[in-house]
Amino acid sequence: MPAKTDKVIVTNLTALQAKYGSAGVNKIQAAVKDLIKADKQRGLTTVLVAVDRAADLKPAKAPVVSSATDPAQNKKTVDAIYTALAPDYLVILGAADVIPHQDLKNPTFSPPDDPDEFAFGDIPYACEAPYSQKPQDFFGPTRVVSRLPDVQGGSDAGYLVGLLKTAAGYKSGDPASYRQYFGISAEIWKGSTGMSLTNTFGDSAAMKTVPKSSSKWPAGDLGKLSHFINCHGAPRNQHFFGQPATGAQVYPTSLDAAYIDKKISAGTVAAAECCYGAQLYNPHANHPPICNTYLSNGAFAFFGSTTIAYGPSDGNDQADLLCQFFLQSVLQGASVGRAALEARQKFVHKTSMSDPSNVKTIAQFNLYGDASLTPVATPHAVSIAPSKSGAKGADPLALRVERAERRRDLFSRGLALSKSQPTIRRSRTTPRKAQQNLFERTAREHGIVPTRTLSFDVKAPAISSAMPKAMAVKDLITDRVHMCFGTVTDGSARGVNDDEGSEVVRTVALILKEVDGVLVSTTKVFAK
């Protein structure tokens, strides 16, 4: 069998040098070499490719990145590397000041309700489509991609060296140990969180809510290996927050990065629905973000959002689904990178991508950690032949073939998804007065005082000639969607607490779907 690169680690050495100097970069490169050696013992051929080094890029005929912060340059170079090597795992090494997130335009941008002009994300690096700021161009992910981030604006190379050591020394764990979960929820969202925990772990009996519980979690809870978090988040904030079931604007701390430091178990896998839960920012003199804290404690993966995330209070949609899909794949024995890809594909397949809040959701969630780590050890049904390499602990040939088959299948699924989804664009025409009145009445019936409505035109995907005509009749295809922002009227204005969670986004919106001028459905969503 011809030699194949199984994992590619991409970074920008010039950007790392600017942060850590020559001595720091030397330590990072030494840690990368140790990871490459450890991967070889596991049967993985791993290479480091610097996007700013012509010699590294020449075999792939990839262009040199001259501006580390330029998303378009980085996307083009990463695409060329992937096309040339087709690795099973692509790992971005460094925070967004080393290799940038892609600057996807947020379809729900509407300050002050949704102040995120961009939904920063890594999903374009996982797609075949070329650079674009349109998130709808990236509905068909095909690649297993993750990011191993250092601290944004950091100056201590030891943090990133520690993450590389975690990846080099990892071992898969017992499935039962990952079935025991730490699940916390803002009390107001306990119905939704309970559904997610039951769908993922089989029950919600261990769910904690804030309030009534506090952020001073005992070691027995924080030490569990699977974490599911459905709480409020805030920009550039090291805390997550709860909220009472009454809807009162009181936001007690539910998770504190400084408190959980040194208490998270090595091997932990976390999925957080919280707004800004995976935002990479310069902490200055404060404690690093929660996502960075998990990783520095030896967590294998953190899956979360860079910006405002949406979801219902009682059912499951948006962030709920993407997070539970990710954990479900991990529990079934997938690598964390494959779990993220499968979650993204399943989300696009299962939800309505004509909903602008879903479009933002797929764009903003990122996986932090080494994509190749497989937390849960599972038995293999095939008879495995001995390894020809003779390397201790190396993957036998059968496992490599199995992985190649999965990658081809996931690649094909991604291409099919990219061609089968509706796309939206901001409408140039405002709703008629009668429609606007209907939207406002509907919003008030759902406890929302409307403030602003965004309208979108929906373009249906191309219809296959093999599809029966009755499946594509016009009166069954959504052609317009509206997002009605507002404030809640069900008592949540009382009890405002300015001391805790003062930066929590208090956005609520109604998603209204229209078919040929007729309103056919409504969904109430909240900023997490």
N, C-alpha and C positions, 0 to 999 in steps of 0.2 A: 504494500500500500504506500503511495507517495506521501512524503512528509506534509503535514498540514499544521498551520498555526491554530491552536485551540482557543487561546485568549490573547487579546491585545490590550495593553495598558497604554492609554494616550495621555500625554501631558504637555506642558509648555515649560521648558527648562529656564528660558529667559524670565518668565513670570515668577517661577519659584526662586530664581536667583535674586530677583528684586525684593522678595519677601524675606529670604533666609540667608542670603550671602552664599559664598562658595562652600564654606564649611557645612552649612545646613543642607545644601543640595547634595553634597557628598554623602551625608548621612542618609538622606532620602534614597539616593541611588543605591547605596549599599543595602538598604532595607528592601528595595525592589528586587535586587539580585537574590536576596534570601527568599523572597516570595517566589521568584521564578524557579529556584532550586526546589522549594517545597512543592510547587505545582508539578514539577517533573516527577517527583516521587509519587504523586497522585495520578500520573499518566497524562498530564496536561502540558502541552508545549506553549509557553507564554513568552511574549516579546514586549519590550517597551519601545514605543514610538513617540518621539518628540515632534510636535507639529511645527516647531520653529527650527528644526535641523534638517537641512537639505539632504544630508547623507542618510538619515533615517527614512526620509520620504521618497528617495529616488527609486527603490524597488517597486513602490506602489504608484509611481508617477503622480504623486500628490503635490499640490502647490504648498509652498512654505507660508505659514501664517506670520505675517509681519506685524499685525496688531492683535495682541492677546485678547482685547475686549471686543473684537469685531465678530458678531455672531455669524454673519454670512461667510467670512473667511474660514472660520472654524468648522462650520457645517460642510463646506465644500471639501475641506481637507479630510475630515473624518469620513465622509462618504467615499472618497477615493481610497482611503486605507481599508475600509470595510470591503469595498468591491474587489480589491486586489487580494485580500487575505481571507475573506469570509469567515472570520472567527466565530466560534460558538458563543464566546463572551467578549463584550467590549466594555472596558472599565475606564471611565474618565478619572484621572488622578488630579485632584485639586478642587478647590472651591470655585465660585463663579468669577473670581479675579485671576484665575489661572486658565481655565477653559470656561467661557461664559455659558450660562443658560441661553436658550434661544428666546428671542423677544417676540413672542406671539401676542398679537393684539387681542385684548379681552373683549369679547362680543357684548358683555354685560356692563362695560365701562359707562358709569353714569354717576359722577360725583354730585353730592356727597354720599349717595347710597352705596355705590360700588366705586371706590376711588382708584381701583387698579387699572391703569392704562394698559398694562401688559400682564399676561399670565405666563410668567417665566417658567420654562420647563425644558426637560431633556428629551421629550418624546420625538422631536424632529431628528435627533441623532439615531433614533431607532427606526426610521422610515426611509423608504427609497426616494420619496419626493425631494426635489432640490429645495434650497433655502427659500423660505416664504414666511411672512408674518401672519398668514391666515391659518388659524388652527384647524380649519376644515380640510386643509391639504394633508393633514397627518392623522386621519382616521384609520389608516391601515398599517400599524406598526408591524415590522417583520423581524427586527433584530433584538437580541438580548443585550440590554444596555443598563449600566448602573454608574454611579459616581461615588468615589471614595474622597470625600471633601476634607480639606484641611480647614482651619478657622479663617473665615474671610478677614483679610487685613491683618492676619496673625504674624508673629515674628519668631515663634518657637517651633522649629522643625520637629521637635520631639513629639508633638501631637500627631503629625502625619506618619512619622515613623512608628508610633504606637498602633495606628490603624493598620499599617502594612504588616506589623507583627501579628496582629489578630488574624488577618487573612492567612498568613503563612502557617500559623499554628493551629488552625481550626480543625475540629473533628465533628462529624455528624453525631447527633444525639438520639436517645431513645424516643420513639413516637409518643409514648405516654407522658413524658416530661413536658412536651409541647402542648398537650391537651389540657394541661392545668394553666389557666389564664389569669391575668390581671386585667380586669375590665372596668374602666371608670367612665362615668357619664355625668354631664350636667343633668340635674334632676329633671329639668323641663323636657329633656330628650330621652328619658328612661325607656319609653315605649319603643322608640326607634332602636336604641342601643340593645335592648333585650332581644329584639328580632335579629339583629346582626350577630350577637353572641350565640343565640340558639342556632342560627343558620351555619355558623362557623364551628362551634364547639359542641353543639348538641343540647346546651342548656344555658340559662342566664342566671343561675342560682348564685354565682359568685360576684355578680355585678355590684359595684359600689357607686353611689351617687353623691354628688357635691352640690349643695348640702344633701344629706345629713352628715356624711363623712367629711373629714378634713384632709388637707394635703400632707399631713405627717403620717405617711403610710408606713406600716410595720414592715420589717425586713422580709417576712414571709410572703407579703404581697408583691413587693418590688422585686423579689428574687425569682419570681416565676418567669418562664422563658418566652411566653407569648403575651404581648400587651396589645389591648385594643382600647383606644381613647377617643371618646366622642364628647369633647368639651369645647369651650370657646378658646380662641387664641387672639393675639393682638400683634401688630407689627413691631419688629425689633424688640421683642419682649421674652424674657427667660421663663415666663409662667404660662400655664394654661389655667382656665377659669371655669367654675361651675355656674349654675343659675337655678333659683328655686322653681318648683313646679308651677307656682302661681304666675310666673312670667315677670315678677318684679325685677327691676333693673339693679339687682344685687349680684355681684360676681366674685364670690370667694375663691381663693386660689385652690386649684385642684392638683396641680403638679408644679414643682419648683425645681429648676435645673440645679441650683446649688444644694438643695436638700437631697435629691436623688443621686448626686455624685458619690461614687464609691459604694452605692447600694444596688446598682443594676448588675445582674448576673452576666458573666461572659456567655455568649451564645444567644442572647435575647433577640427576638424578632418583634418589632413594634410597628403598628399601623395607627396613624393618628388622623382623624378627620378635621382637626382644628384649623381654623383660619391661621395662615402664616406658620403652621406647625413645622414646615421644612424650609422656612426662609433662612438663607445663609446671609448673615450680616456681621459687620464688625462690632464686637461687643464692647470695644474700648476698655474701660476699667471694670466693666461688669462681668458676670459669669457668662461663658459661652451659651449659645442657644440650646434648647432641650435636645434637638436632633444631634448636635455635635457632642453633647454630654452622653447620650446613649452610646454613641460610637466609641468615645474615649474610654467607656467602661467595658468595652469588649463585645458590645452588641454586634450581631452579624448583619442586621439590616434595620433601617428606619425608612418607612414609606409614608410620605406626607405631602402637604400642599405648600407652595411658596406664597400664595395669596389668599384672598377671601374664598372659602369653600362653602358650598351650599348643601342643604339636605332638609328633609321634613322633620317634624317633631315626633310623629308617631309611626309612620311607615318607613320604608327603605327606598332610597333613590340616591342619585348624585354621589356624594362622598361616601355614604354608607356602603353602597354596592362595590365601588372600586376597592375600598379597604378590605371588605370581607372576602372579595374574590381573591385578593392577594394572599391573605392568610390561609384561605382554603387550599390554594395550590401548594403553599409551603408545607402545610400539614399532610398533604398527599405525597410529599417526597420530592418536590421540585426544588431546583436551585432557586435562590432568591431572585436571580435575574430572570429565569424562565417564569417564575411566579408573577413577576411584574408584567412581563409580556403577555402571559395568558390572561391576567386580570384586565389589561387594557383591551385586548381583543374581545374578551367576553363582555366587557362594559359596552363597547361600541355595538356589539351584536345584540345585546339584551335590551339596551335602552333606546330612547328616541333621540337621535342626533339632530333633529330639528329643534330641540329644546336648547336655547342659548346657555342655560346653566349647565347642561351636560357637556356642551362644547368647551366651556371653561374648565370643567372638571377634568376632562381627558388631557387638557393642555398643561395643567398646573401641578399634577401629582408626580413626584419624583422618587426614585429609589436610591438611597444612600447605603453603601456597603459594597463589598466585592461580589459581583454578579455570580461568580462560580461557586460560592459557598452553599452547601446543601445541608441545612440544619437538621432535617429529619431523615434518619436512616430507614430505608425501606427495603424489603427483600425483592429480588428480581425473579421473575417467572421463567426467564430463559436459562438454558444451560450455558454456563460461562466457560469459555476455553481459557487455558492458562495464558498469561501475558508473554509475548515473545521478547519483550524488552528486558525482562528479568529484574526490572527496577522494583525495589521494595515498596509495596503499597500502591503500585501503579494500577490505573484502570486497565482491565483486560480489553482486548480488541472488541469483544462483544459489546461492552459498555460504550465504547467510542462509536461503534456502528449505530447502536440504539440512539445515542445523542444526535448523531448526524441525521437520522431519520426524523427525529422530532423537530430539528431545526428546519428541515425542508418542508415539513408539514406546516409548521408555524409560519414560515415564509409565504407559502401558498395561501394560507388563510388570510394573512395580512394584505396581500395583493387583492384578494377577492373582496375584502371589507372596503378597501379604498375605492372600489368601483361600484359598491352597492349601497352607499349611504347618501341620504339627502344632505344638502348644504344650505346654509342660511347666509343672508346678507342684510344689513340694516336697510329698512325700507325708506324710500325717498318720499313716500306719501304718508301722511298722518291718517289715523282712523277717522271715519266720518263722525260727526257730532253724536249721532244716535248710537254708534258703536262705542264711542268713548264713554257715554252715559251708562251703557250696559256694563262696560268694564268697571266703572266706578261703583255701580250697584253691587256687582259680583264681589269686588274687593271688600266692600263694607260688610257683606254677608259673611265673609271669612275673617272678620275682625281687623281689617286693614283700612286705614285712612290713606287713600292713594295720593302720591306726590308727583310721580312722573312715570310715563309709560314708554318703553322702547318697543318698536315694531320691526319685525323681520319678515322678509319674503323667503319662502322655502322653494328650493329647486330640487325636484325629485330626481333620483338617479336614473340613468338610462334604462329603459325597459328592454329586456331580452326578447328577441323574436319568438323564443320558445315558451314564454310566459303566456298563459291564457289571458285573453283580453279582459275577462271579467275580474281578474285580480288587480287590474290597474285602472279601474273606472275612476273618473275625476272626483266623484262625490265621496270617495273613500281615501283621498290623499290630502294630507295637511298642506295648505298653500300659504298660510300666514301664521306667525306666532307672535305673541305680545308678552312682554315682561313688565308687570305693573308693580313698581316699588311703592312703599308706603311705611306708615308707622302703625304699630298695633294698638288696639283700643280695648283689649280685654283685661285691663287693670295693671298692665306691666309698667305703667309710668310711675307707679308709686314705689317708694323705698329705694330711690336711686342712691347708690353707694359710690362716692367719688374717690374713696381711698383705695379700693381694690378693683382691678379690672377696668380702670377709667378709659383705657384705650380700646376696649372691646367694641367691635363693629356691631351696631344694633340694627342690621338690615333685615327686612322681611319683604318678600315679593310674591306675586301670584303669576304663574305661568299659564297663559291662556292660548289654546290652540283653536284655529279657525279653519274651516273647510268651506270654500265657496261662499264666504260671507257669513257662515253660521258658526257660532261658538260651540265647540263640541266637548271641551274638557278644561278643567282648571286644576292646578297643583300649587299648594302653598309651600314655600321654601324659606329657610332661615339661613343667615350667615352663621357659620360655625364658630 
